[in-house]
Amino acid sequence: MPTEILLLEDDESLRRAISVKLAKAQYQVHTAADIKTALSLYHRHHMPLILCDINLPDGSGLNFCRQIRLKSSVYFLFLTACDTEQDMINGYDAGADDYITKPFSLDVLLSKVNALTKRLAPDDTEHVIRSGCIELLPEENRAKKNGRYLNLTATEQKLLTCFMQNQGHILSRNQLLQAVWDIDGNFVDENTLAVNIRRLREKVEEDPSHPALLRNVRGLGYIWESPKENTSIR
C-alpha cells in the first residue's frame, strides 16, 4: 500500500508539480491550499508525512506544525521561500524534521521524502519491542506506556526507537545526533539533545528524577536498560 502524504502548498503550479513527481514515485498525495483544508484531510487520513509551506492564505505553517505536534509524531517537512538561518531555526523549533527552501529541485525533494519514509517502513523481522511498561510499535511509528499511546514528538519518537532497538548498549551523543538529525542537521547541538532526552524521560519514566530505563553514562553517553537488567551504571 503506497505511503500517504499531505501536501499543504498554496501555489497551484508548484502543488501540481510536486504531486505529479511524488505520484510517479508511488506515493499517494493529498493536497490542500490552506490550513483549514489540510486539517480536515489530516483528521480523516492521518498521513504519516506532511509537506508544508510556511506562508499560507489562512495562517502560518509554523503554527499548523505546532498544532499537529500536540497530538502526533508525524514526520514534517517545510518547503518555503523563508530562507534565512533564523527562519530555519524557527522551523525546526516548531517541530520540523526537515526544511527545504524555494526554489528547489523536485529530485532533491523526492530524495528527502524517500529518506523520511524509509523510517516508516519496518523490516520484515520487526515486531513490537517491549521494555517494562513501554512498548515500541515500529509499524505505527508510535509507542505505548502501560497500554496507552504516548504523546511523543517526532524527535522523541526517533530517540525512543534508537534507544529501544539498542537496549543494553551505550550510545554516544554523536550517535544519537546522527540518528535524530540525519538530514540537514545544522542547527542541533548537545544541549538540544539533552532537552529532548529530558522530555522523553518525563514521558516514559515512572520517576524522571531517578530514571530506571533511560540512564546517563557519565562521559560516554546514554543507555536504555531493560528492567530485568541489573547493572551498576549510574
C-alpha positions in Angstrom: 0.0 0.0 0.0 1.5 3.4 -1.0 2.6 5.8 1.7 0.2 8.7 2.1 1.5 12.2 2.1 -0.3 15.5 2.9 0.9 18.4 0.8 0.0 21.9 2.0 1.0 24.4 -0.6 -0.9 27.4 -1.9 1.0 27.8 -5.2 -1.2 25.8 -7.6 1.5 25.1 -10.2 4.1 24.0 -7.6 1.5 21.9 -5.8 0.6 20.2 -9.1 4.3 19.6 -10.0 5.1 18.1 -6.6 2.0 15.9 -6.7 2.9 14.5 -10.1 6.5 13.9 -9.0 5.5 12.0 -5.9 2.7 10.1 -7.6 5.2 8.8 -10.1 7.3 7.6 -7.2 4.3 5.6 -6.0 3.2 7.9 -3.2 -0.4 8.8 -2.5 -0.7 12.6 -2.2 -3.5 14.5 -0.6 -3.3 18.2 -1.4 -4.5 21.4 0.3 -4.1 25.1 -0.4 -4.9 26.3 3.1 -4.7 25.2 6.7 -8.4 24.6 7.2 -8.5 22.0 4.3 -5.2 20.4 5.4 -6.6 19.9 8.9 -9.7 18.3 7.6 -7.7 16.0 5.4 -5.3 15.1 8.1 -8.0 14.2 10.6 -9.6 11.9 8.0 -6.5 10.1 6.8 -3.7 10.6 9.4 -0.9 10.7 6.9 2.5 9.8 8.3 4.3 12.6 6.4 3.4 16.3 5.9 5.0 18.7 3.4 4.1 22.2 4.3 4.7 25.8 3.1 5.0 28.4 5.9 3.3 31.5 4.4 -0.3 30.4 3.8 -3.5 32.2 3.0 -5.2 31.5 6.3 -2.2 31.4 8.7 1.3 30.2 9.4 2.7 26.8 8.6 4.7 27.1 11.8 1.5 27.3 13.8 0.0 24.4 11.8 3.1 22.3 12.6 2.8 23.1 16.3 -0.9 22.2 16.3 -0.2 18.8 14.7 2.7 18.3 17.1 0.4 18.5 20.1 -1.2 15.1 19.1 1.1 13.4 16.7 4.7 12.4 15.9 4.1 12.5 12.1 7.1 13.5 10.0 7.0 17.1 9.0 9.0 18.8 6.1 8.8 22.5 5.4 9.2 23.7 1.8 9.3 27.5 1.8 10.8 30.7 0.5 11.7 31.7 4.1 15.4 31.1 3.7 17.3 32.8 6.4 19.1 30.9 9.2 16.6 32.2 11.7 13.7 31.0 9.5 15.2 27.6 9.5 15.8 27.6 13.2 12.1 28.7 13.7 11.0 25.8 11.5 13.0 23.2 13.5 11.8 24.7 16.8 8.2 24.4 15.6 8.8 20.6 15.2 10.0 20.1 11.7 12.1 17.1 10.8 13.5 18.7 7.7 13.5 22.1 5.8 13.9 22.9 2.2 14.0 26.4 0.7 12.5 27.5 -2.6 13.4 27.3 -5.4 14.3 23.6 -5.0 14.8 20.7 -7.3 12.0 18.2 -7.3 14.6 15.4 -7.4 16.1 16.8 -4.2 12.6 17.0 -2.6 11.9 13.4 -3.6 15.2 12.3 -2.0 14.3 13.9 1.2 10.8 12.4 1.1 12.4 8.9 0.4 14.8 9.4 3.4 11.9 10.3 5.7 9.6 7.5 4.6 12.3 4.9 5.0 11.9 5.4 8.7 8.3 4.5 8.4 8.9 1.1 6.7 9.8 -1.6 9.3 11.9 -4.6 8.3 10.0 -7.8 7.8 11.5 -9.1 11.0 10.4 -6.1 13.1 7.8 -6.7 15.8 6.6 -4.9 18.9 9.6 -4.2 21.2 8.9 -4.3 24.9 10.8 -3.0 27.8 9.0 -3.0 31.1 5.8 -0.9 30.7 7.0 0.6 27.4 6.0 -0.9 24.0 7.6 0.3 20.8 5.4 -0.2 17.7 7.6 0.2 14.6 4.9 -0.4 12.1 2.8 2.5 13.6 5.9 4.7 14.4 4.4 5.1 17.9 4.9 3.8 21.4 2.7 2.9 24.4 3.2 3.1 28.2 1.0 0.8 30.3 -1.1 0.1 27.2 -1.8 3.8 26.4 -0.3 5.6 23.5 2.5 8.1 24.4 2.2 11.6 23.0 5.7 11.9 21.6 7.1 14.5 19.2 8.9 13.1 16.1 12.3 13.7 17.7 11.3 12.0 20.9 9.9 9.1 18.9 13.1 8.7 17.0 15.2 8.8 20.2 13.0 6.2 21.8 13.2 4.0 18.8 17.0 4.3 18.7 17.3 3.5 22.4 14.9 0.6 22.4 16.4 -1.0 19.3 19.8 -0.8 21.1 18.8 -1.9 24.6 21.8 -2.5 26.8 24.2 -0.7 24.6 25.7 2.7 25.4 25.0 5.2 22.7 27.3 8.3 22.4 25.8 11.7 21.9 27.2 11.8 18.4 25.4 8.5 17.6 22.2 10.0 18.9 22.6 13.2 17.0 23.1 11.3 13.8 20.1 9.1 14.4 17.8 12.0 15.1 19.2 14.7 12.8 20.4 12.8 9.8 19.0 15.3 7.3 20.4 18.8 7.2 21.0 18.8 11.0 23.0 22.0 11.1 21.1 23.7 13.9 21.3 21.0 16.6 23.7 20.7 19.4 24.2 18.6 22.5 22.0 21.0 24.6 19.1 20.4 22.2 19.7 16.6 22.5 19.7 16.9 26.3 16.4 18.8 26.3 14.7 16.1 24.2 16.1 13.3 26.3 14.8 15.1 29.4 11.4 15.4 27.9 11.4 11.8 26.8 12.3 10.7 30.3 9.3 12.7 31.6 7.0 10.6 29.4 8.5 7.1 29.8 9.9 7.1 33.4 7.8 6.5 36.5 10.2 8.9 38.3 12.1 11.1 35.8 14.3 12.4 38.6 15.6 8.8 39.2 15.4 7.2 35.8 15.3 3.4 35.7 15.1 3.0 31.9 17.0 5.8 30.2 20.2 6.3 32.0 23.2 8.6 31.7 26.6 7.1 31.5 29.0 9.8 32.6 31.5 10.7 29.9 30.1 8.2 27.4 26.5 8.9 26.6 23.2 7.2 27.4 21.9 3.7 27.7 18.4 2.1 27.7 18.3 -0.5 30.4 15.6 -3.2 30.4 14.1 -3.6 33.9 15.3 -7.2 34.0 18.9 -6.0 33.7 20.9 -5.2 36.9 23.9 -3.0 36.3 26.0 -0.6 38.3 25.8 2.3 35.8 24.5 5.5 37.4 
